[in-house]
Amino acid sequence: MTGVTEVTEKRQVRMQAMLFDAQRGNREIGADDLLAQERSSDQLVWIDLEDPCEEDVHELAVRLSLPSAAVEGYLGTETNPTLENCGKCFWLRVVAVADTSGHEFTGTVLTIVAGSNFVATLHRTPVEFLETFRQGTASKGGVGALGSGSFVAALLDWHLGTYFEAVSRFELAVERLEVEVLSTEPRDCLTELRLLRKGASRLRRMLAPHRIVFTALSRPDFRPEEDELTDRHFRVLDTHYERAMDMVENARDLVVGSFELFSSQTALAANETMKVLTFVTVVVGVLAVIGGVLGMNFEAPFFKTGVIGFSVAVALMLILAGISVFLGRKRRWI
């Protein structure tokens, strides 16, 4: 690694290193400056590598004395969240929600290594919240005064923000679906409900395994040498995680509620149809009774009136049907 951005024959490795200095301000530095001088307590280095090859990772490990477990954890094929304490350093792996459209949420694996006055982040695909975090902290003074643990807590809080944003998009999709269900001409929403249910389950499967990370960080025995401020940051982070889990669980309940609403609307539509069919059956039955009476083989004077009698009978049945329809509409039977 010889610069901020390096290009190889087959891939482009993107590296950004930033020095947070509480006294002199924040600035980007090159790879050669990572070990240029000893860092004071008011300085913190953040190195971000996107899609580095194995050689780049091992070179960074040598420069910063990274634990071998963290290197192997990034280079391996595991994607489950994990956290390990390696003495002077600790490393963890989390999964952030990628910014994708639709309800089929995908994840981006992010590995974070924290040591004495440095934090390294490694990921194979772009992580949007890291760029947003970098832009927000580049001009802020005092970040260098944070310890590496507190800086990791800030990164993980932004990581949880990807789940909050995903749930917000999910809730908006559910609200739009419910408006469609309650419209005067509702459409078949079963397909979209199935996709929403699948998306909610996917979010929960992505976030739930992170419990081992956030719970362990907040335990007093994980980093007993950390100061009280860092411990408080980790405890607040664990609270934010529990809140995110509650929101994801609520997202699943929203889908169930939407399905019940859809079922109720479908049942109401079926009831309306049955009411119309019942009313038509009654009217037709009454007319059939009249027709049956007129068809009896009794020699009554009325049956000898010919065309006039037939016209009167038909008119009477039409008038009776019209009165029935009028009363049915007035009393909202149909």
MARDREN-453240 format. One record per residue (C-alpha): residue number from 0; chain; x, y, z. Coordinates in steps of 0.001 Angstrom, whole numbers, plus 500000, padded with zeros to 6 digits. Layout:
BEGIN
num/chaine/east/north/up
NUM/A/X/Y/Z
...
This chain:
BEGIN
num/chaine/east/north/up
0/A/500000/500000/500000
1/A/501695/503144/498808
2/A/498880/505701/498761
3/A/495325/506515/499589
4/A/494045/504661/496519
5/A/495836/501763/494901
6/A/494963/500014/491636
7/A/496113/496479/490831
8/A/495723/494566/487606
9/A/492443/492883/488565
10/A/490984/495015/491319
11/A/490928/498430/492847
12/A/491839/498616/496507
13/A/490536/501742/498193
14/A/492255/502827/501354
15/A/491585/505940/503363
16/A/493488/506844/506491
17/A/492477/509778/508658
18/A/494259/511236/511644
19/A/491979/512800/514239
20/A/494009/515322/516237
21/A/492242/517192/519025
22/A/494960/519876/519010
23/A/495875/520367/515342
24/A/492693/519308/513576
25/A/491781/516298/511451
26/A/493521/515387/508206
27/A/493963/512500/505823
28/A/497300/510710/505846
29/A/498992/508214/503554
30/A/499920/504640/504314
31/A/503553/505604/504872
32/A/502536/507970/507666
33/A/500751/505370/509759
34/A/503844/504688/511849
35/A/505618/507951/511232
36/A/505435/508994/514849
37/A/504080/507970/518199
38/A/500475/508917/518757
39/A/499526/510996/521759
40/A/496373/510566/523805
41/A/494776/513372/521761
42/A/495287/511548/518471
43/A/493412/508693/516846
44/A/494020/507055/513473
45/A/491209/505508/511436
46/A/492174/503274/508509
47/A/489442/502127/506136
48/A/490161/499448/503513
49/A/487660/498460/500845
50/A/488162/495104/499127
51/A/491851/494636/500053
52/A/493651/491535/498898
53/A/495342/489132/501304
54/A/498731/490771/500800
55/A/497349/494216/501684
56/A/495686/492882/504826
57/A/498866/491159/506028
58/A/500889/494305/505326
59/A/498465/496389/507376
60/A/498596/493783/510144
61/A/502368/494097/510298
62/A/502253/497899/510339
63/A/499692/498062/513163
64/A/500487/494783/514940
65/A/496978/493503/514329
66/A/496008/490185/515927
67/A/496199/487212/513575
68/A/492663/486183/514592
69/A/491303/489449/513176
70/A/493186/488949/509911
71/A/491945/485391/509517
72/A/488453/486495/510506
73/A/488358/488962/507628
74/A/489995/486705/505061
75/A/487775/483753/505959
76/A/484332/482968/504639
77/A/482436/483452/507905
78/A/479783/486170/507945
79/A/478260/485683/511388
80/A/478754/488534/513872
81/A/481545/487842/516334
82/A/483687/489609/518938
83/A/487093/488659/520320
84/A/489369/490253/522880
85/A/493035/489907/521913
86/A/494689/491633/524859
87/A/495738/495093/523744
88/A/493429/494856/520739
89/A/489933/493609/520098
90/A/488157/492909/516844
91/A/484607/492272/515795
92/A/482548/491465/512730
93/A/479079/492877/512088
94/A/476608/492921/509212
95/A/475114/496236/508076
96/A/471993/496594/505948
97/A/472894/497482/502366
98/A/471000/500321/500718
99/A/468856/498265/498336
100/A/465387/498854/496958
101/A/462461/496579/497655
102/A/461880/494388/500677
103/A/464608/491780/500112
104/A/467222/493227/502457
105/A/470872/492299/501935
106/A/473827/492691/504259
107/A/477367/494034/504047
108/A/479998/492396/506267
109/A/482214/494840/508153
110/A/485273/493904/510220
111/A/486513/496389/512839
112/A/489837/496139/514653
113/A/490618/498488/517551
114/A/493961/498953/519255
115/A/495946/501635/520998
116/A/494909/504941/519373
117/A/493870/503321/516087
118/A/490803/501739/514520
119/A/490824/499764/511263
120/A/487720/498887/509234
121/A/487806/496290/506455
122/A/485001/495418/504064
123/A/484703/493828/500625
124/A/481897/496033/499317
125/A/481158/499740/499881
126/A/479550/500606/503219
127/A/477518/503761/502813
128/A/477334/504776/506461
129/A/481150/504783/506755
130/A/481389/507471/504084
131/A/478643/509475/505781
132/A/480404/509098/509117
133/A/483717/510179/507588
134/A/482210/513313/506079
135/A/480532/514181/509358
136/A/483616/513762/511527
137/A/486230/515194/509146
138/A/485571/518759/510285
139/A/484765/518027/513927
140/A/487376/518789/516486
141/A/487872/516739/519609
142/A/487354/513343/517965
143/A/491017/512586/518527
144/A/490426/512763/522272
145/A/488192/509704/522044
146/A/489651/506347/522809
147/A/489543/503593/520229
148/A/486745/501890/522161
149/A/484538/504983/522111
150/A/485264/505445/518408
151/A/484177/501863/517744
152/A/481012/502540/519745
153/A/480289/505499/517455
154/A/480812/503326/514354
155/A/478544/500601/515715
156/A/475864/503150/516528
157/A/475927/504218/512873
158/A/475812/500528/511959
159/A/472598/500161/513984
160/A/471301/503196/512135
161/A/471174/501114/508940
162/A/468616/498851/510647
163/A/466582/501822/511890
164/A/466505/503214/508344
165/A/465532/499807/506932
166/A/462655/499522/509409
167/A/461507/503050/508514
168/A/461401/502131/504824
169/A/459605/498924/505757
170/A/456962/500746/507805
171/A/456372/503160/504918
172/A/455793/500210/502565
173/A/453328/498676/505044
174/A/451421/501957/505349
175/A/451122/502251/501567
176/A/449875/498683/501368
177/A/447237/499284/504033
178/A/446005/502352/502144
179/A/445594/500124/499088
180/A/443726/497525/501146
181/A/441321/500148/502536
182/A/440672/501767/499146
183/A/437311/501501/497403
184/A/438782/499140/494827
185/A/441332/497020/496732
186/A/443690/494822/494758
187/A/445111/491418/495537
188/A/447886/492112/498059
189/A/448884/488571/498993
190/A/452066/488653/496900
191/A/453265/491909/498469
192/A/452316/490695/501947
193/A/454405/487585/501376
194/A/457394/489725/500320
195/A/456959/491985/503360
196/A/456803/489000/505685
197/A/459945/487598/504119
198/A/461708/490963/504424
199/A/460785/491317/508116
200/A/462104/487825/508860
201/A/465284/488613/506938
202/A/465888/491756/509001
203/A/465443/489835/512229
204/A/467811/487061/511125
205/A/470406/489706/510275
206/A/470155/491667/513518
207/A/469487/488983/516157
208/A/472970/487325/515977
209/A/474561/490688/516897
210/A/473428/490186/520487
211/A/476708/488421/521300
212/A/478612/491514/520124
213/A/476679/494277/521875
214/A/476085/492323/525074
215/A/479751/491372/525397
216/A/480933/494930/524793
217/A/478800/496192/527678
218/A/480065/493577/530154
219/A/482532/494935/532746
220/A/484896/491997/532327
221/A/485330/492406/528551
222/A/487723/495383/528703
223/A/488366/496049/532394
224/A/491151/498473/531529
225/A/488799/500814/529659
226/A/487762/504048/531343
227/A/484278/504731/532676
228/A/483397/506941/529682
229/A/484023/504111/527202
230/A/482079/501659/529349
231/A/479169/504073/529405
232/A/479305/504370/525617
233/A/479150/500573/525312
234/A/476183/500364/527701
235/A/474287/503014/525744
236/A/475126/501115/522561
237/A/473628/497930/524010
238/A/470446/499884/524826
239/A/470279/501111/521222
240/A/470659/497526/520035
241/A/467729/496391/522161
242/A/465674/499246/520761
243/A/466578/498187/517230
244/A/465525/494613/518025
245/A/462186/495882/519323
246/A/461629/497820/516099
247/A/462467/494784/513958
248/A/460100/492620/516010
249/A/457427/495291/515622
250/A/457968/495178/511852
251/A/456947/491526/511854
252/A/453834/492373/513883
253/A/452967/495090/511359
254/A/452866/492512/508572
255/A/450596/490278/510651
256/A/448312/493239/511304
257/A/448243/494106/507592
258/A/447320/490529/506738
259/A/444479/490597/509268
260/A/443284/493876/507744
261/A/443428/492339/504267
262/A/441532/489279/505510
263/A/438864/491489/507095
264/A/438434/493499/503897
265/A/438196/490286/501878
266/A/435584/488937/504303
267/A/433600/492191/504057
268/A/433667/492010/500258
269/A/432472/488401/500443
270/A/429684/489422/502826
271/A/428523/492122/500424
272/A/428426/489586/497608
273/A/426469/487125/499747
274/A/423971/489844/500681
275/A/423317/490610/497016
276/A/422990/486925/496151
277/A/420598/486345/499061
278/A/418435/489306/498061
279/A/418303/488177/494423
280/A/417367/484669/495565
281/A/414456/485992/497665
282/A/413108/488192/494853
283/A/413397/485446/492260
284/A/411741/483023/494706
285/A/408763/485356/495184
286/A/408368/485763/491442
287/A/408593/481998/491022
288/A/405772/481569/493540
289/A/403614/484020/491577
290/A/404453/482230/488349
291/A/403596/478898/489985
292/A/400224/480166/491188
293/A/399407/481472/487722
294/A/400307/478101/486319
295/A/397764/476176/488382
296/A/395093/474276/486447
297/A/392068/475985/487963
298/A/389427/477557/485756
299/A/389337/481011/487252
300/A/388038/483982/485255
301/A/391471/485600/485393
302/A/393056/482730/483449
303/A/390635/483317/480569
304/A/391620/486953/479955
305/A/394247/485979/477391
306/A/396900/488536/476448
307/A/395526/491098/478858
308/A/395811/488764/481821
309/A/399356/487772/480790
310/A/400409/491431/480482
311/A/398912/492247/483892
312/A/400746/489310/485512
313/A/404098/490273/483979
314/A/403606/493936/484943
315/A/402711/492916/488472
316/A/405879/490827/488812
317/A/408029/493664/487424
318/A/406439/496139/489823
319/A/407010/493752/492720
320/A/410661/493264/491715
321/A/411146/497027/491388
322/A/409645/497669/494821
323/A/411907/494979/496298
324/A/415024/496539/494751
325/A/413960/499994/495979
326/A/413426/498783/499531
327/A/416673/496781/499433
328/A/418718/499830/498433
329/A/416934/502091/500903
330/A/417671/499745/503778
331/A/421148/498946/502424
332/A/420505/495289/501933
333/A/422182/495534/498535
